Amino acid sequence: MGYRIGFIGAGNMASAIIVSLPGNGYAKEDIYIYDIDEKKQAEFAAEGYHTVSGAADVVNFADIIFLAVRPAEMKSVITLIKPFITNRKVLVSVAAGVPIAAVKKWAGKECKVIRVMPNIAMSVGCGAAALSYEMPITYNEFMAVRGIFELSGIVEVIPETRMNEIVAVNGSGAVYLYSLANSMIKGAVNQGIEPDIAKRLTFQTLLGATQMMITKDDDVDTLIRKVCSPNGTTAKIVDILEKRGMEQIISDSMLSCTKRAAELEREADLK
C-alpha cells in the first residue's frame, strides 16, 4: 500500500527528510506538514506540499507520522495528538533521549513506534540513520520507514538500548569532521594560504579520504600507515596528534554526548 507521510515539526532534520521524498514514490500532496513557524508552513505550501493547521490534522491525514520536535516538547505534542492515535498509525520519533516506552506511556496505549537517529546529511543524499522498534509494528510498516531513510543514505537497525550511544556516532558525529575542517582551514590561513584555496583543498582532501575509507579494503589503521613515510611530513602530523591525545579527545567527547542523551532520557517525564 502507499503510505501518506506526516511531519509534526519541520525544522532542519525534518526538512532533510521531507525533500528526499518527492520523486521517490511519494507525491507532495501526500506529505502533510505542520510547524508552529508560519513562515516554514508558507514555504512548504508554496512548494506544493500539503500543509495543515495543527498537529492533530497531521495524525488524522497521515499513516506514518514523524515527531520532529525537541525532546522537551515531545510529551506535550503526544498528549495533544493522543485522541487521534489509532492502531493504523505509525509514530516515528527523531528526538534524542526519548525512548519508545515514553512515547507509548504518553500516548496511553500500545501504539506503533519507531525510534530513529538520523543526521542532516540526508539533505545531500549521504545520510546515516539508526533505527529501533518494538512490536506491534508490521513488516511492511517498518520497511516503509526504513525505505524513507534509505532514499538518502544508509540505515542500520540497532537495539534501542544502544540508541544513546549511537547519537555520538551518526547523530552528532558530523561535528567532528566539521571541526577538523575548520581547524585545517584556519591552520592553512595562518601559514599564508588564501582562504578560498585552503577551503577548497581541505574539503576535497576530506572527501577523498572518506571515499578511500569507503571503497578500499584496507582498515583505517592501514590507510594511516600508507600515507606516512618514515620520518616524513605526514608522520610528523601523526606524532603531534598522538602526543596531544586526539584519540582520547574524540573518545571523551563521544562519551560526553552519550551521557547527555542518557540525561535527556532520564529527564523525560513518564508520569
Secondary structure, DSSP 8 states (H G I E B T S, - for coil): ----EEEE--SHHHHHHHTTSBTTTB-GGGEEEE-S-HHHHHHHHHTT-EE-SSHHHHHHH-SEEEE-S-HHHHHHHHHHHGGG--TT-EEEE--TT--HHHHHHHHTS--EEEEEE--GGGGGT-EEEEEEE-TT--HHHHHHHHHHHHTTEEEEE--GGGHHHHIIIIISTHHHHHHHHHHHHHHHHHTT--HHHHHHHHHHHHHHHHHHHHHSSS-HHHHHHHT--TTSHHHHHHHHHHHHTHHHHHHHHHHHHHHHHHHHHHHS---
